[in-house]
Each structure stands twice: as C-alpha cells, then as structure tokens.
Amino acid sequence: MDSDFWVHLIALIVGIVIILIITRKYRKFSLVETAGMIILYAALVLLFTSPIINLVKKFIE
C-alpha cells in the first residue's frame, strides 16, 4: 500500500471524530443529520483518492 492510503484513512478518521465532537457539543443535530454529514465527508475524501482522480482525468481527456 502506498502512503496516500494512510493519509486518506487518517483524514477520514480524524474528520469523523471531529464531526462526532461537534454533534455532542451542539445537541440540536439529529442522528440522521450526523449520519448525512459523515457520508458527505467520506464522499469528499473518496473524491481525492488516486483511482478516482485518474478516472476523472481519463473522462476529461
């Protein structure tokens, strides 16, 4: 495995932890909203992985 995998995995874990801390501090977020934020954040991290970027480059060319 290359180092990009570990960077993305660490970014994903840290981001999810931060989202969970924020939702504990502000109690008005529901469980569905928290799950939606986590899914959108995971999709954002996935967009910047090497295979997805290569696929977008192929699509653009």
N, C-alpha and C positions, 0 to 999 in steps of 0.2 A: 504494500500500500504506500502511496505517496503521502507527502506531508500535507497536501491540500485536504485530504480526507479528514485528518485530525483537526485541522484548523476549522473546517466546516462543522465537525462534530462538537468541538468546544464552543463555537459560536452559537450553535443550536441549543446546547445545554445551558449556557450562561443566559441566553435570551429567554428561555423558558423559565428559568429561576427568577429572573427579573420580572417577568410578567406575573408570576405567582406572588412575588413580594408586593407588587403594586396592587394586585387584586385583594390581598389580605389587608393592605393599608386602607384602600377605598372600598368599603363594603357594598357599594351600590352596584358593582359589576356582578352579573349573574353567572351561573356556571356555563350557560350557552355562550355568553359573550366572551368569557375567558377561553373556552374551547375554540371559538372562532379566531380570537387573537393568536392563539398558539398555532392553529392551522395556517393562518395567513403568514405568520412569521416563518414557519417551516417551509412554506412555498417560496418565500423570498430567499431564504438560504439555499434552497434547492436550485433556484434560478441561476445562482452564481457558481455552481459546480462545473467542473471541466466538461463532462459529457453534454450537459445542456448548452453550454456556451459553444461547443463545437457543432452541435446540431443547429443552433441558430445561425452560425457562420455558414454552414452548408446551405441552409434555407435562403440566406440572403444572396449568396453567390450565384 
